[in-house]
Amino acid sequence: MKSDERIIQEAKNAYENGAFRYCMVFSGKRVSKKRAVRLSNLIRKIKSKYPIQVCASHGQVDKEVALVLKEAGLNRINHNLNTSQRYYPQICTTHTYEDRLATLRTAREVGLQICSGVIIGMGETVDDIFESACALRDLKIESIPINYFIPIPGVKLDIKPDLSPEYCLRVLSLYRFLNPRAEIRVAAGWEIYFRSMQVMAFYPANSFFMEGYLNSQGSSKKFIYQMIKDAGFNINSNYSLDELIEGSRKNE
């Protein structure tokens, strides 16, 4: 893990750059009790300093760990389904689709909000995409990130997606129609596959990832902020779009 000081500094940076929510992402299959204690202390420190929502993406959790994090002030967990139950064995062998459902149900049981989404372009069928959208609807997921698969050297899944901007937009619209109350989030790869139609994604989606996706680069903050403003939208932030655009210019 990064040092506590670095994590708190990153939360500060997120808040000062206009973020409504700060998410901590960890490697590993599940959260140990030792890590849960450290995380709970971090969450308390962050929320005592900055008026920001806190999310964590940390693998599988049992009820005991979920309660510790909930009591510390964690607002939301991220745990993606990634694809349909039928196709899941084709993309993952270290754990099952049911393992993922168990974590989501545990989070729901203790009162945590849930962020859970998919990755499009891994060889799944249209039926798999539809099934995933229905599964997330049935779980009443609050936040659904839609990722588009980015081939990265070293990843064993040897697939080069053939995703057109129109198809990617249709996928977003499907998730919006089937999950009308959820926050639909355009996540990894959207700059690659939407190309000149990026602004169209603003209409079915509520939010966008920018700058980076753990292991690949995204669009700059300035570009995204300007595109949001040009399209006539606004953002949920303690800062105005003009303030954020100007801040992005100064940081370049």
N, C-alpha and C positions, 0 to 999 in steps of 0.2 A: 504493500500500500504506500501511497504518497504520505508525506508527513501531515499531521493535523494542521500545521501552519499553512502548508501549501493548499490544502483543500479549502480552508477557511478563506484564504486569499482569492481562490478561484470563485468561491461563492460571492465574495465582495465584488470581484470583477463582473460577474454575471449581473448582479443587482445594479451596479453603476452603468452597465451597458444596456439597461432597460429590460432585463429579463424579469418575467413574472414568476418563473419557476427555475430552480437549480437542481440538476439531476447528477447524482454520483453513480458512475458505472464501474463495476468491479469484475475482474476475471474470476474463474472458479465455478464449480458446479453448484455449490450451496453455501449458505451463511452459517459459520460456526458460532457457538455461543460466545466465544471470546471476541470474535469480530463484531457480533451484535452489540456487545457492551461498548466497544470502541465507537461503533457507528452511532449508538444512542447518545453518547457524549458529544460527538461531532454535531449531530442534528440539533441538540440543545444549544450549543455554542453559536451555530449559524443563525438559528431563529431568534436568539437573544440579541444579535447584532444587526440583522437585516430583515425588513418586512418582506420576506420572499418565501414562496412555497418550496418545499423540499421533496424530491423524488429520489428513489434509489433503484438501480438495476443490478441485482446481486445474485441471480440464480435462484435455486429452490429454497424455500423457507418452510419451516414447520410452524405450528400455532404458537409455541412458546417464544420463538424468535420474532414472529410477526407482532406479537403483543408488546414485546420489549421496544420495538421500533415505533409502533403506534403510540405508545405511552410517551416516547421521547419527543413526539411531534411530527413524525414522518407523515406526509400528506398522501403520498402515492408511491406505488411500486410499478416498475416496468418489467414485464415478463412476456415476451412475444410468443404467440402460437406459431408464427412463421409461415405455415402452410396448412393444408387440410389434414385430417386424421389419416386419410387414405394414402396421401403422398409422403407423410412425415418420415417413414422408414427409409425413404430414398435420399434424404438430406441429412439425417442424424442417426447415429448408432449408439451414442453414449447414454441416452435416456429416451423416454418415450413421450408421445403426445399426451398420454394420461398423466405422466409426471408433471407436465406443464399445467394441465388442467387442475391438478391437485394444489399447486402453488396459488393459482388464481382463486380457487375456491377458499383456500385458507385466508388469503388477503381480504376477500370479501367478508368472510366470517368475522374478522376482527375489526372491520370498519374502515379499512384502507381503500382509497380510490385506486383504480387499476388502469394502467396503460399497457395495452397489448395489441400488437399488430402483425403484419405479414411482410414477406419479401416476395416481390413479383419478378418473374423471369428466371426461375430455377428449373424450368422444365415442366412445371405444373400445367394442367389443363384449365380451360375456362370453368369447368365444373368444380375443380379444386378451389379456384378463386371464389366462386359463388358459395361453396360450402364453408370456407373460412369466414366470409362475411356474415353468414347466418350464425355460425358458432359464436362469433364476437357479439352479435346482436342478442343471442340467447343468454350470454353471460352478462349483458348490460354493461359492457365496458365503457368507461367514461372517455378514454383517449385512445385513438387508433392510429398509430404511425404506419404509413404505407411506404415501404422501402422498395427500391428497384435494384435488382442484383448487380453489383459491380464486380466483374471478374478481377481478382487480385492474384498475382503470382504466389504459388504455394497452397492455394485453396484447392482441395481435391476435387471439388465439383467442377468438372471440365465443361462448362457451358458458356457460350457467348450469346447473350440474349438478343433477340431480334424484336425489339419493342419500338413501335412507332409512337409519336406524340399523341396521335388520336387514340390508340389503344390504351396508353397510360392514363389519358383523361377519362376514358370510359371506365377504367378500373376505379378511379377516384369517385366518379359519379355513382357507381354501383354501391360502394361502401357508404356514401352519403345517403342514398335512398334507403338502404337497408338498416342504417344506423343513424336516424335523423337527429337523435339527441346527443350523439357522441361528438367529441372533438376529433375531426379528421385531420391528420397531420401529414404533410408531404415531407418525407424523410430522405434517406440516402438515395443518390442517383438521379434525382429529379432533374437536375441541371443537364445531365447527360442525355436523357431520353425525351424530355419535353422540348429541348432545343428552343426554337423561336416561339414556341407556344407556352413558355413558362408562365406568363401572366394569366393564362386561362385556368391554371390550377388554383388561382385565388378564389374562384367562384364556388367549387364544391368543397374546398378545404378551409379549415379554420387557422392553421398555423404551418410554419415551414422551418425546417432545419437549415442552418446556414454555416458557412465557414469550414465545417469538418464533421466527419462521421467515424470517429475512433481511428480508422485506418485509411482514410482517403480524404481529399480536399473537396470543399464545396465552394459556393459563391461567396463573395465578400459581403460583409454587413452593409456597407454603403450601397452596393448594387441592389440588394434585397429591399432595404428601407426605401430607396428611391422608386423601385418598381411598385411597392405597396402604395406609396403616395400617388404616383402617376395613375394607378388604377382606381383611385378614389376610395381606398380603404384606410382604416386606422388600426391601431394596435392596443392591446391591453398592457399598459406599462405606466410607471410613474413618470416617464419622460415622453415628451411629444416626438412625433416623427421628425420634425424639423431639428429638434435638439439632437436626436440620434444621428441624423444625416450629417449635421455639422460636426458632431463628435467623431464620426467615422472619417471625415475629411482631415481632421486634425491629427488623427492617429496614423494616417498614411505616410 
